[in-house]
Amino acid sequence: MTISEQQIQSVLQQTIDPTTNKDYVTAKSVGAIQITGNNVTIEIALGYPANSVKNQVQQQITGALQAVPGIGAIQVSVSSKIIPHGVQRGVKLIPGVKNIIAVASGKGGVGKSATAVNLALALSAEGASVGILDADIYGPSQPQMLGISGHPESLDGKTMEPVLAHGIQAMSIGLLIDAETPMVWRGPMVTQALQQLLNDTNWKDLDYLVVDLPPGTGDIQLTLAQKIPVTGAVIVTTPQDIALLDARKGLKMFEKVGIPILGIVENMSTHTCSQCGHTEPIFGTGGGEKMCQDYNVEFLGALPLDIKIREHTDTGKPSVVAEPDGKIAGIYRLIARRIAVKVAESAEDHSELFAKIVMEND
């Protein structure tokens, strides 16, 4: 019995990627299919970094194809292909950066920066090339969380080289000033400083640049959202009603400037007592999921209120690198893959396909 490509496509059309919840044909993940006799070789190119699940995908597809009558040897290769996606209309793209993910919160104190750095490290652990920009000019925390210090190097006297930390590229105003120096600046100065940090850093072939935005939804945040070419935004909140109230404002801010919401991360969802093991939702339950239902956005996941998250970031080794095989790191990596899937599902950037029109005076 001869095996046809149509048979293979049919099987792949009925096989669901557990990360995207779509079949591999619909998700456009199927590459070359080669059939030699009854032996089959298939290339699968996922649109998201997937180190944690590549073997699972390979085994899943191999197992599904074994049901095809008369099939011989099966070889499935799984890789990731991350491409640039669209940003707000009229905003200039950043050289060396495919996609920018803004991590925001309506208010401070919800663990936004710890979430941002762990998600950046999780994307890197999944196989992507990742950078993080600490956009919190007034209260930069990424240098301590990443365990980096010292001034960035400049090779030409005009631009800065990103600082490497745990395999990701990083830049922060905290690397340019003394740790105890307060930034007593008005809004326009902050906006200009952030744009310089973003545009004057030599980012090197990044699949994702995670931007840790300042908390709040004031004039500064709105201006930054209009100036930074953002692929999508992630909102971090706690289940607490007052935090959710502000998170809704943050979501509305991004909607106003045309930035897609990739989803919501609920931080400090539950607390487990280190003494007795009792788990309790001290900030309430279901708030993040309810907000997702109200605004038709994805609930990306929930993180516990765990002392280890604080201890890890305080020592400059966030949970994803401190305990890469731990439960907390696993949650961050799952959320990171979901974010990457949402980015992959957004509109592709076709700006390079169009000719540039230059007006010249005679």
C-alpha positions as CSV (number, residue, x, y, z in Angstrom):
1,M,0.0,0.0,0.0
2,T,1.4,3.4,-1.1
3,I,1.4,6.2,1.5
4,S,0.2,9.6,0.1
5,E,0.9,13.1,1.3
6,Q,-2.8,13.7,1.6
7,Q,-3.0,10.9,4.2
8,I,-0.2,12.5,6.2
9,Q,-1.9,16.0,5.9
10,S,-5.1,14.4,7.1
11,V,-3.5,13.0,10.2
12,L,-1.8,16.3,11.0
13,Q,-5.1,18.1,10.5
14,Q,-6.6,15.9,13.3
15,T,-3.6,16.2,15.6
16,I,-3.8,19.1,18.1
17,D,-0.8,21.1,19.3
18,P,-1.2,21.1,23.1
19,T,0.3,24.6,23.3
20,T,-1.8,26.3,20.7
21,N,-4.8,24.1,20.9
22,K,-4.9,24.1,17.1
23,D,-4.1,21.4,14.6
24,Y,-0.7,21.6,13.0
25,V,-2.1,22.3,9.5
26,T,-4.3,25.2,10.6
27,A,-1.4,26.6,12.7
28,K,0.7,26.5,9.5
29,S,3.4,24.5,11.3
30,V,3.8,21.8,8.7
31,G,6.9,22.2,6.5
32,A,8.3,19.7,4.0
33,I,6.9,16.2,3.8
34,Q,9.0,13.6,2.1
35,I,7.8,10.1,1.3
36,T,10.3,7.4,0.2
37,G,8.5,4.2,-0.3
38,N,6.4,3.9,2.8
39,N,8.9,5.9,5.0
40,V,7.9,9.4,5.9
41,T,10.0,12.4,6.9
42,I,8.2,15.5,8.2
43,E,9.5,19.0,9.2
44,I,7.4,20.8,11.8
45,A,8.2,24.5,12.4
46,L,6.5,25.9,15.4
47,G,5.8,29.6,15.6
48,Y,6.9,29.8,19.2
49,P,10.1,28.8,21.2
50,A,9.4,25.3,22.4
51,N,12.4,23.6,24.1
52,S,10.2,22.1,26.8
53,V,7.7,20.5,24.5
54,K,9.7,19.6,21.3
55,N,10.0,16.0,22.3
56,Q,6.4,15.8,23.3
57,V,5.3,17.2,19.9
58,Q,7.7,14.8,18.1
59,Q,6.2,11.8,20.0
60,Q,2.7,13.0,19.5
61,I,3.0,13.3,15.7
62,T,4.9,10.0,15.4
63,G,2.3,8.2,17.4
64,A,-0.6,9.7,15.3
65,L,1.1,8.7,12.1
66,Q,1.7,5.1,13.2
67,A,-2.1,4.6,12.8
68,V,-1.7,5.1,9.0
69,P,-2.1,1.6,7.4
70,G,1.2,0.3,5.9
71,I,3.4,3.2,7.1
72,G,7.1,2.4,7.5
73,A,9.7,4.4,9.3
74,I,8.7,7.8,10.6
75,Q,11.0,10.7,11.2
76,V,9.7,14.0,12.6
77,S,12.0,17.0,13.1
78,V,10.7,19.9,15.2
79,S,12.1,23.4,15.2
80,S,10.9,26.9,16.0
81,K,10.6,29.8,13.5
82,I,9.9,33.2,15.1
83,I,9.1,36.0,12.8
84,P,8.4,39.8,13.2
85,H,4.8,40.8,13.8
86,G,2.9,44.1,13.4
87,V,3.0,47.1,15.8
88,Q,1.1,50.3,16.2
89,R,0.5,52.3,13.0
90,G,3.1,55.0,12.4
91,V,5.7,53.8,15.1
92,K,9.2,53.2,13.9
93,L,10.6,49.7,14.3
94,I,13.8,49.0,16.3
95,P,16.7,47.4,14.4
96,G,17.7,44.0,15.7
97,V,14.3,43.4,17.4
98,K,11.6,41.2,15.9
99,N,8.9,41.6,18.5
100,I,8.4,43.8,21.6
101,I,6.3,42.6,24.5
102,A,5.3,45.2,27.0
103,V,4.7,44.0,30.6
104,A,2.5,46.5,32.5
105,S,0.4,46.9,35.6
106,G,-2.2,49.4,36.6
107,K,-0.5,49.9,39.9
108,G,2.8,49.1,41.7
109,G,3.3,46.3,44.2
110,V,1.8,43.5,42.1
111,G,5.1,41.8,41.2
112,K,5.3,43.2,37.6
113,S,9.1,43.4,37.4
114,A,9.6,40.0,38.9
115,T,7.1,38.6,36.4
116,A,8.7,40.5,33.5
117,V,12.3,39.2,34.2
118,N,11.1,35.6,34.8
119,L,9.1,35.6,31.6
120,A,12.1,37.0,29.6
121,L,14.3,34.2,31.1
122,A,11.6,31.7,30.4
123,L,11.4,32.6,26.7
124,S,15.2,32.3,26.6
125,A,15.1,28.9,28.2
126,E,12.5,27.8,25.6
127,G,15.1,28.6,22.9
128,A,14.4,32.2,21.9
129,S,16.9,35.1,21.6
130,V,15.6,37.6,24.3
131,G,16.3,41.0,25.7
132,I,14.8,43.0,28.6
133,L,14.5,46.8,28.8
134,D,13.9,48.2,32.2
135,A,11.6,51.1,31.3
136,D,10.9,52.0,34.9
137,I,13.0,55.2,35.0
138,Y,12.0,56.2,38.5
139,G,12.5,52.8,40.1
140,P,14.7,50.6,38.0
141,S,14.9,47.1,39.6
142,Q,16.1,44.9,36.8
143,P,19.9,45.3,37.5
144,Q,19.4,43.9,41.0
145,M,17.0,41.2,39.8
146,L,19.5,40.1,37.2
147,G,22.6,40.5,39.3
148,I,24.3,43.0,37.0
149,S,26.1,46.2,37.7
150,G,28.6,48.6,36.1
151,H,28.1,50.9,33.1
152,P,27.3,49.5,29.6
153,E,30.2,49.5,27.1
154,S,30.1,51.8,24.1
155,L,32.2,50.8,21.1
156,D,31.6,54.0,19.1
157,G,30.9,56.6,21.7
158,K,27.3,57.0,20.5
159,T,25.5,53.7,21.2
160,M,25.6,51.2,24.1
161,E,26.1,47.5,24.1
162,P,23.4,45.5,26.1
163,V,24.6,43.8,29.3
164,L,24.4,40.1,29.2
165,A,22.8,38.3,32.2
166,H,21.8,34.6,32.4
167,G,21.7,34.4,28.6
168,I,19.6,37.5,27.9
169,Q,20.5,41.0,26.8
170,A,19.6,43.8,29.3
171,M,19.5,47.6,29.5
172,S,18.3,49.8,32.4
173,I,18.8,53.4,33.5
174,G,19.9,51.7,36.7
175,L,23.2,50.8,34.9
176,L,23.9,54.4,34.1
177,I,23.3,56.1,37.4
178,D,24.2,55.5,41.1
179,A,21.8,53.1,42.8
180,E,20.8,55.7,45.3
181,T,20.4,58.6,42.9
182,P,16.7,59.7,42.7
183,M,15.4,60.5,39.2
184,V,13.8,63.8,39.8
185,W,12.6,64.3,36.2
186,R,9.4,65.5,34.6
187,G,7.5,63.4,32.1
188,P,9.1,64.6,28.9
189,M,12.6,63.9,30.3
190,V,11.6,60.4,31.3
191,T,10.1,59.7,27.8
192,Q,13.3,61.0,26.1
193,A,15.5,58.9,28.4
194,L,13.5,55.7,27.7
195,Q,13.6,56.3,23.9
196,Q,17.3,56.7,24.1
197,L,17.7,53.5,26.1
198,L,15.6,51.7,23.5
199,N,17.0,53.2,20.3
200,D,20.7,53.7,21.4
201,T,21.2,50.1,22.5
202,N,22.7,47.7,20.0
203,W,20.2,44.9,20.4
204,K,21.4,41.8,18.7
205,D,19.0,39.7,16.7
206,L,16.3,39.5,19.3
207,D,13.2,37.3,18.8
208,Y,11.6,39.1,21.7
209,L,12.4,42.3,23.7
210,V,10.5,42.3,27.0
211,V,9.8,45.9,28.2
212,D,9.2,46.3,31.9
213,L,7.0,49.3,31.9
214,P,6.5,51.6,34.9
215,P,3.3,51.0,36.9
216,G,0.3,53.2,36.3
217,T,-1.6,54.7,33.4
218,G,-0.6,58.4,33.5
219,D,0.7,60.6,30.8
220,I,4.1,59.0,30.8
221,Q,2.8,55.5,30.3
222,L,0.5,56.6,27.5
223,T,3.3,58.5,25.7
224,L,5.6,55.5,26.0
225,A,2.9,53.2,24.7
226,Q,2.6,55.5,21.7
227,K,6.4,55.7,21.1
228,I,7.5,52.1,21.5
229,P,6.7,49.7,18.7
230,V,4.9,47.1,20.7
231,T,3.7,43.8,19.3
232,G,1.5,43.1,22.3
233,A,1.0,43.8,26.0
234,V,0.8,41.6,29.0
235,I,-1.1,42.9,32.1
236,V,0.1,41.7,35.5
237,T,-2.4,41.9,38.4
238,T,-3.3,40.3,41.7
239,P,-6.7,38.8,42.4
240,Q,-7.4,41.8,44.8
241,D,-10.3,44.0,43.7
242,I,-8.4,47.2,44.0
243,A,-5.5,45.9,41.9
244,L,-8.0,44.6,39.3
245,L,-9.6,48.0,39.1
246,D,-6.3,49.6,38.1
247,A,-5.4,46.7,35.8
248,R,-8.6,47.4,33.8
249,K,-7.4,51.0,33.3
250,G,-4.1,49.7,32.0
251,L,-5.9,47.4,29.6
252,K,-8.0,50.3,28.3
253,M,-4.9,52.4,27.8
254,F,-3.4,49.8,25.5
255,E,-6.7,49.5,23.6
256,K,-6.7,53.3,23.0
257,V,-3.3,53.3,21.3
258,G,-4.0,50.1,19.3
259,I,-1.7,47.7,21.1
260,P,-3.1,44.1,21.3
261,I,-3.5,42.6,24.7
262,L,-1.7,39.2,24.7
263,G,-3.3,38.3,28.0
264,I,-3.4,38.7,31.8
265,V,-1.1,37.1,34.4
266,E,-2.5,36.8,37.9
267,N,0.3,37.1,40.4
268,M,0.1,36.1,44.1
269,S,-2.9,34.0,43.3
270,T,-2.5,31.7,46.3
271,H,-0.3,31.4,49.3
272,T,1.0,28.1,50.7
273,C,2.1,28.2,54.3
274,S,5.7,27.0,54.6
275,Q,4.9,25.5,58.1
276,C,1.7,23.6,57.6
277,G,1.3,23.4,53.9
278,H,-2.2,25.0,53.9
279,T,-3.0,26.9,50.7
280,E,-5.1,30.0,50.9
281,P,-6.2,32.7,48.4
282,I,-5.4,35.7,50.6
283,F,-6.0,38.2,47.9
284,G,-9.3,36.7,46.7
285,T,-10.1,34.3,43.9
286,G,-11.0,34.3,40.2
287,G,-10.4,38.1,39.7
288,G,-8.0,37.7,36.8
289,E,-10.1,35.1,35.0
290,K,-13.2,37.3,35.5
291,M,-11.4,40.3,34.0
292,C,-10.4,38.1,31.0
293,Q,-14.0,37.1,30.4
294,D,-15.1,40.8,30.7
295,Y,-12.6,41.9,28.0
296,N,-12.4,38.8,25.9
297,V,-8.6,38.4,26.5
298,E,-6.6,35.3,27.4
299,F,-5.9,34.2,31.0
300,L,-2.2,33.3,30.6
301,G,-1.8,31.8,34.0
302,A,-1.5,32.2,37.8
303,L,1.5,32.4,40.0
304,P,1.7,31.7,43.7
305,L,2.7,34.1,46.4
306,D,5.9,32.3,47.2
307,I,8.8,33.5,49.2
308,K,11.2,31.9,46.8
309,I,10.3,34.3,44.0
310,R,11.2,37.2,46.2
311,E,14.4,35.5,47.5
312,H,15.6,34.6,44.0
313,T,15.1,38.1,42.5
314,D,16.7,39.7,45.5
315,T,19.9,37.6,45.0
316,G,20.1,38.3,41.2
317,K,19.0,34.8,40.1
318,P,15.3,34.8,39.3
319,S,13.4,31.5,39.8
320,V,13.7,30.4,36.1
321,V,17.5,30.2,36.5
322,A,17.7,29.6,40.2
323,E,15.5,26.5,40.1
324,P,15.0,25.7,36.3
325,D,13.3,22.4,37.0
326,G,11.2,23.7,39.9
327,K,7.4,24.2,39.9
328,I,7.6,28.0,39.7
329,A,9.9,28.0,36.7
330,G,7.6,25.5,35.0
331,I,4.7,28.0,35.5
332,Y,6.7,30.8,34.0
333,R,7.8,28.7,31.1
334,L,4.2,27.7,30.4
335,I,3.0,31.3,30.5
336,A,5.9,32.4,28.3
337,R,5.0,29.8,25.6
338,R,1.4,31.0,25.7
339,I,2.6,34.6,25.3
340,A,4.7,33.5,22.3
341,V,1.8,31.7,20.8
342,K,-0.4,34.9,21.1
343,V,2.4,36.8,19.4
344,A,2.6,34.2,16.6
345,E,-1.1,34.5,16.1
346,S,-1.0,38.3,15.7
347,A,-0.7,40.1,12.4
348,E,2.7,39.6,10.6
349,D,4.9,42.6,9.9
350,H,4.9,43.2,6.1
351,S,6.5,46.6,6.2
352,E,9.7,45.4,4.4
353,L,7.6,44.2,1.5
354,F,6.5,47.7,0.6
355,A,8.7,50.1,-1.3
356,K,9.8,53.2,0.6
357,I,8.5,56.4,-1.1
358,V,10.9,59.3,-0.9
359,M,9.8,62.9,-1.8
360,E,12.5,65.1,-3.3
361,N,12.3,68.7,-4.3
362,D,13.5,69.5,-7.8
